[in-house]
Amino acid sequence: MAKAGAQPSFVLVFSLAATLIGSTNISLPWVISQSGLILGPILIVFVGLLSAYSGHLILKNSKGYFDFGIKCRDTLGKWSEVLAQIISVVMMISAQISLHIFLSQNVFSLVNAFISFAKGVPPAWWKREIAALIILALEFPLTLLTNLKFIIRLSSFGFIAVLAVSVIVIVTGVTPPGGITLDGATMFSTNFPISLGVLSVSFFIHNMLSSMFHDARSPKHNPINLFLGFFIDILIYTSVGVAGYLGYHHFPDPITGECRTVPDNYLLCFSSTNVWAFVARIFLTLQMLITWPVMFRQMRSSFFEGFFPKCAIHCGAGCVCPRRQIRAHDRHDETQPLLDNLPAESREVRTIERQAADRSTGPVELNFWIHILPFAIVFMGITTLFALFYPSVGNILRFAGALSGFVYIYLLPTLVEAVVQYRKMAIPEPSMTPDPNGSINQDLNLMGKSEDVVTKRSFVWTVTKTTLMIIYGLAVLAFQFVFRAK
């Protein structure tokens, strides 16, 4: 019987696909330009499948856990949980920076469009830097909110908006004045590592997978639901990237008239009065304005939950989610077997220690003046500085994606899988020995099922996959410092 509130498979697939698709969609033609028309789609499929496999490892090894970081701590040690929290914050702050830059560019172009439609001329002082400051003034009050019920209700519009923008990119790419043309198109490019960094951002959702699939109605279908969600996004990303690149791999700049390659913001290919770009900018601006406070609240929650666990975090629904209080409830019975191999005395001591760690003193509610306001000032200041002085979305995304991908896609999930497999391999086969009374006792320790025992060959294969994925992730990160975007 399905538990109350459980999510059916089609809801999970749709939620996963909708969450993955973001504003990085308008950077995908630039991603293709960095890797080539043939190699680019291959890399999208490759990174998408690799990310899906990594997500599968997270779901497989975090059953009963609401937060994969806690599973990392219980398997690898405290350092892995801290690292996971740091990377989650880094990814979210980089996403906030990208949103601020995209919003500044969109608002600048939209204001120019409205002035042009009114037969006016934009004033000399109207620049993208002013637009960035306007975004700061608009969003800063929203970042101070702790209850986002109304905004969260509007979040479904975000997926519709991004999907509409994806359609606009495809349409403008395959129709005049763009149109499908291979003249001057690059099929393969040695700059492809840059694309790998950006694609790591596009497929990054791994810090949310445990919570997203925690209440699945049919957990046995989680693997196929996960791969279906990633497959949908692979198709969308490939279509958007290829269509946008085919139409505008070389185009006249709408301001200077010089011929240039597709920029990291696809909409910059068009003038402010272009109807398709105008509609896309309106959709994207509304979507980003809605997404910003929700994402900022998630970043604030991750920051204080990870580094100040006694602080209570108010989620958008108004409830309190202190990290330490959920730890005891999120452990699954599958973690208990690790204690079962210990002697009785050690097992009792270890259990008492773990329970004592979970029963920390009551959570301290976040104070507006001590926690919320200073946090907003610091991080909004960071996003504003980038929007003013380094509005290079492509470089920000590729470095953040390479770093976050290395840790949360290629390192932690594979290490947890290897350690879990090793512990299963170390389990002796269940034995049946007669006791003094002549009855039969079964030595069922750890998992208690012989079919759960891992063979040495299987473990070697797991270690090989772990090593290859870690090397790959580290190489992608290192190459970001070697290659420069075109």
N, C-alpha and C positions, 0 to 999 in steps of 0.2 A: 504494500500500500504506500503510495507516495505521501511524503510528509507535507504538512501545510506550508504554503509559501514556496514550495519547490518550483524551480524554473524548468519548463519543457525545453526540449532540444532546439526547436526552431527559434525560441526566444534567445537562447544562449548564442546560437550561430549569428543571429542578427545583431545582438549586443556587441559581440566580439568584432564583427565586421564594421559596425558603426563606430565603435570606439577607436579602432585602428586608423580609419580614414580621418585625416585631419588637414590642417592648412598646408602641410608639406606637399599636398597634391600639386600645388602650383609651382613647385620646384622640380617636379619629375621630368619635364622636358629638359631642364638643365642637367639633371642626372644622366639622361641619355646622351646629351652632348659631351659629357665627360668620359663616357665609356664607349660610345659608338652605337649605331643603329642596330647592329646585329648583336654585339656583346652586351649592350644595355639590357634588353629584355631577358637575356640568359641570366644576367646577374640578379635581376628582379626575382625571377623564379628561384634561383639558387638561394639567395638570402631569405626569401619567403619560406621556403621549405626547411631551411636550416633553423630559422627562428621558430617555425611550427614544431619541429622536433625538440628543440630546447624547451618550448612551452609544454610539450608532452612530458618531458622529464620532470618539470616542476609539478604538474598535476599528479603524475604517478607517485612522486615521493613526498607530496605534502597533503596526503589524505588526512582529514581531520584537523588540518592547520588552516587558519584564516589568513595567515601571513607567512609567505615563504621564507622571509627573513628569520622567523622564529625556528623554522625547520633547519635552516642553515646553522643557527646557533646550537641547536640540539645535536646536530650531526658533525659539524666542523669546528665549532667553538664560537666564543663571543666575537672574535674578530670578524667572522663572516657576516654576522648580523649587523655589526657597525658598518662594514663595507657596503652591504646591501642598502642600508638606510642612506648613506652618503651618496651613493649612485642614484637612488631614487630622487633625492633632493637636487642633485646636479642635473638630471634629465629634466625635471620639472622647471628649474630656473632657466635652463636653455630654451625650453618651450615657451616660457614667459617672455624671454628676450626676443625670440622669433615673432611671437604675437605682437609685441610692441613695435617691432620694425615693420611687419606687414601692415598693421593698423595705421602707422604713420604714413606709409606710402599710399595706402588706399584713401585715407582721409584727404591727403594732399591732392590726389588726382580727382576725387569726388568734388571737392571745393572748386577746383579749376573747371570741372565740367559744368557745375551749376552756374558759375560766373560766365562761362562761354555761352551756355544756353540762354542766359539773360543778355547776351550781346555786350558783355563787359570784358574788361581786361584785368587779370589777377594783379593785385598790388605787388610792388617790388619786394616788400617785406615778407610776403607769403612764401615760406619755404618749408621743406620737409622737417626741419628742426623745430619750427613753430608747431607743426602738426604733432610731432612727438610730445611736446609739452602739453598740448591740448589733450592728448590721450592720457597723459599722467593725471591731469586735472579731472578727467571723466572717470577713470578707473580707481583712483586712490580711495575715494570714499567707499566704493564697493568692496575693496580688499579688507576693510575694517569690520565688515559684517560677519557675524557668527552663525546666523540663520539665513540660509539661502533657499528656502522652500520655493518661493516664487520663481527665482532664476532657474532652479533645477527643473521646474516644470516646463520651462521654455527650452531646455537643453535638447529635446528631441528635434527642435527646429535646426539645430546645428548640423545633424546628419543630412537633413533635406537640403540645407544650404550648400554643404560641401559636395553632395551628389550633383546638385544643379551646376556648381562651378565645374565639376568634372565633365559634365555634358558640354558645357560651354567651351572648355578647353579642346575637347575632341572635335566639336563642330567648327570652331575657328581654325583648327589645325588642318582640317581636310577640305575646307571650302575657301574660295578667294576672299581676300587677297593673299591668304596663306596658300592653301592647296598642297596636294601631295607632290613633292618634287624631290628627286634624289641628287640634283645638281649641287655639288659642294658638300654633300652629306658625308660624314665620317662613319665607316662601318665598324672599325675597331680603333680604340684609342689606348695608349699606354697610361693615360690618366685615370684608368678605371678604379684604382683604389679609392679615389675621392668619392665615386659613386657608392662604393661599399660602405663608407662611413655614413652617408646620408640615408641609405636604405636601412641601416641599423636603427635609425630614428623612426623611419616609416613603419617598421614592423615591431617596434618596441611597445610591448604591453605586459611584459613578464612580471613586473612588480604588482600587477593587478589580477593575474590569472587565478591565484588561489582563492581570493575573495569572490571573484566573478563566478567561479564554478563550484563554490562551497555548497550552494543549495541546489545543485542540479537534481532534477527529478529522476534521471537515469544515469548515475555516475559511470556505468559501464559504457555509455555512449560518448563520454567526454572526449576520448581521442578523435573519433570521427567528427564530432562537433567542432573541435579545435581546428582540425585540418580544413574543414569546410569553410570556417570563418577566414582563415588565412588564404585559402584558395580564391575566395571572392575578392579579397583585396589584391591578390596577385593579378587577377584579370583586370581590375580597375586601374591599378598602377601602370600595368603594361600598356593598356589602351591610352591612358592620359599621356604618359611619357612619350610614346611613339608618335601619336597624332600631333602633339604639340611640337615635337622636334621636327617632324616632316614638314610642317607648315612654316616654321620660323627658325630653322637652324642658321639661316642667314637672312637678315631683314634690315630695312632702313630704320635707324633710330627715329622715333616720332618727334624728338626734340632737335637733335643735331643733324639728322638726315644721313649720318654715316652708317655704313654697313657693319653690322655686328652680329655676334652669335647670341642665341637665346639666353637671357639672363636668369639668375636664380629665382626671380619672381616673374613668372610667365606673363603676368598682366602688364609688365613694363614694356612689352612688345607693342602695346597699343597706346594711342593718344588718349587723353582724358575724355574726349567726346565720342570715342568709339562705343557704339550702342552695346555690343556684346561685353566689352570690358567694363562698361558702366554698370550693367546689370550684375556681372560677376563681383565687382567691387562692393556693391550694396549688399549682396548675399554674404560675402566673406566678412565684411565689416560687422554686420549684425551677428553673425555666428561667432566671431572672435570676441565681441563685446559681451556676449552671453557666456562664452567659455572661460574668459579671463578670471572672473571672481571665483568660479567653481574650481578651476585648476589651482588658483592661488590658495584657496582654502585647503585643498588636498596637500599642497606643498607645505603649508603651515602645520597641518596635522602630522605629516611625515617627519618634519623637523623636530617638533616638540615630543612626539611619541618616541622617536628614535634616540634623541639626545637628552630629553628631560622626561623620562617615563612616568614620573609621578604627576605630571600635568594632565589634566582632563581636556580632551579635545571635543568641542561641540561640532557634530557633523551637520550637514545641511538640513536634516530633518529635525534638528533640535535635540538629539540625544547625546549622551556623553559616552565617549569611547576610549577610556584609559587603556593604554596598551598592556599594562601589567595585569589588569583585571581580566582581559580576554585570554591571556596566555594559558591559564589553567584550564579554561574551557575548550581551547582549540587543540589541545593535544589529543591525539587519537590513540586508541588502545594498542596500535601497532608499535608505539614507542616503548610501551611497557616491557616487551620482551628483552630489550637491551639491559634491563635491570634483573631479569629473571636468571641470567647466567651467573650473577654474583652470589656469593655466599649469603645466607640469611641475614647475618649481622650487617654486612656491607650494604645489602639491598635495603634494609630498614633505614640505615643512616642516610643513604643516597635519596630515598624517597622523602624522608623528613626534610633534608636540605632543599630539595626541589620545591616542596610545598611551602617551605618557609620563604624561599625566594619569590614565589608567586603571591604570598600574602604580605605584600608591602603595605606601608602605611597608606591611608586613604588618598585618593588623587587630589591634587591641588588644581582648582579651576583657574584657567588662564585669566590673568588680569589685563584689562584693556591697556592701562598705562605702562605696565611692566613688560608684557609679552606681545600683545597684538599690535599696538601702535609702533613700537620700535622695530618689530619684524617687518611691518609693511613699509616703513621709511627706508630701511636698509635695502630690501630686495626690490622695491619699486625704484629706488635710486640706481641700483645696478642695471635694471632693464632700461631705464631712461638714458643712462650714460652710453650704453651700447647703441641705442636708437639714434643718439645724437652724433656719436663719434666713430662708430664702427658698424654701420648698417649692412654688413655683409652676411646675409642669412645663410648662404651656402656654406661658408667657412664655419660659422657657428654650429650649424647642424652636423657637419661632417666630423668635427672634433668631438662634440658632445655625443654623437651617435657611436663613434668608434670607441670612446672610453666606456660609455654605459653598456654598449653591446658586449665589449670584452668581458666586463664583470658579470652582468646580469643575464646575458644570453649564452656566452661561451664558457665562462669560468665556473661560477657557483652551481648552476644546474648539473653540469657534468661531474664536478667534484662530489656533489652530494650523491649522485647516482653511483659513482665509483665506490664511495665509502659504504653505501648501503649494500651494494653487491658484494663487497669484500666481507662484510659482517655476515651476510647470508652464506657465503662460501665457507666461512669458518665454522659453521654449525655442523656438528656431527650428525650423521644419519640417525633417526630415531631407532632405538634399540629396545628389544623386548627381553627382559631378564626375570627369572622367577624369584619371588621374594621368599623369605623363610617359611611362609605359610603355604607355599606352593602355587600362589596366584601369579599372574603375569602383570608386571608394571611396565609402562611405556615411558621411555626417557624422551619426552617431547619438550625440548627447550627452544628458546627464542621464538621462532615463528610457529613451531609446533606442527609443521606440515612438511613432509619430505620433499614435496614437489616445489617448495619455495627455495630449496637449497640450490645455490648457483655452482655450476661446474667451473673448473679452472679454465677451460677453453672459453667459456662464456665471459668469465671475468677478464681474461686477457683481451678479448674483443672490446669489452667495455673500456678498459684502460687505454686501448689503442684509439678508440673514438674520442675519449676524453682528451688525450694528448693532442690529437689532430685539431680538435675544435679550439683548444686553448692556444695552440700555435697560430692557428688561423686568425683568431681574434686579436692576439698580440701583434701579428703582422699588419693587420688592418690599421690598428692604432698607430704603430710605428710609421707606416707609409704616409699617414696624414702629415707628418713633419717633413717628409721627403718630397712629396708632390705638391705642386701649386695649381690651383684651379685656373682654367682658361678664362 
